[in-house]
């Protein structure tokens, strides 16, 4: 398997009964949805934009909000904390 491009990240996504799977490699300009999932299961979209914009928006949120943020691409969903801990 070739090494990922240095400008791309490959965070992991936990899948029940399947362990940890890598998120597909994406670039900073890929279209994403950044959303907050509250305790009741309601998803509130914070941004539809590029990954770069989503990263800036997520970083600007308070820590208690960041804990419940998710990034969604056309192929994957990963929690914000899993993404940055990659």
N, C-alpha and C positions, 0 to 999 in steps of 0.2 A: 504494500500500500504506500503510495507516495506521501511525503510529508506535506501538511497543509501549508498554503501560502501564508507568509508571516502577517498579512493584514487580515486574516480570517481567524475566527474562533470556532472551536468545536466543543461546546458545552455538552453536558450529559443530561439525559432525561430518564428518571426512574420509571420503569414500567413494571407493574405488579407481576410477579411470577416469572419475569424475564430478566431481572437484574437491571443494570444501568446500560442504556443504549446511547451512542453519541448522536447529538443533533447534527443534521446535515450541515456541511460547511456553507457559510453564507458570507456575503460581502457587506460592507458598510452602506451600500446604496440599494440593497434589497428592500422591497416593500414589506412592512411589518405592521402589526396592530399591537399596541401596548395597552393592556387593560388591568384593572384592579378587580380582584375577586373578593367580595366581602364575606363575612361569616354566614350570611344567609344563602350564599351561592350566587348572588347577583353580580354580574360582570358589568363594570363601567369602563368604557373605552376612554383612555386618556389621549391617545394619539393614533392616527393612521398616518404613516410617513415612512421615512427610511430608517434603517437600523441605527444609523448615526444619530438621527433626531430622537429616536426612542431611547437610546442610551443616555443622552443629555437630559431628557425629560425624566427618566427614571431616577437618575442620580440626584435630581433636584427635589425629589420627594422625601418626606420624613422617613426615618428608619421603620416606623410602624406601618407605613404604607408600602414601603419597598418589600416588606416581608410577604405581601399578598399581590405582588405584581407579576404579570406573565407577558411574555413575548410570543406572538403568533405569526408564523410565516404561512405560505400556501401549503407547506408540507409538515410543519412541526409546531408544537407548543412547548415552551420551556419556562420554568419559573425564573424570575429575574435573579434571585439569589443563586440558583444553580448556574445560571449563565455567567455571572461575574466570578463565581468561585471556580468555574470551569475546570 
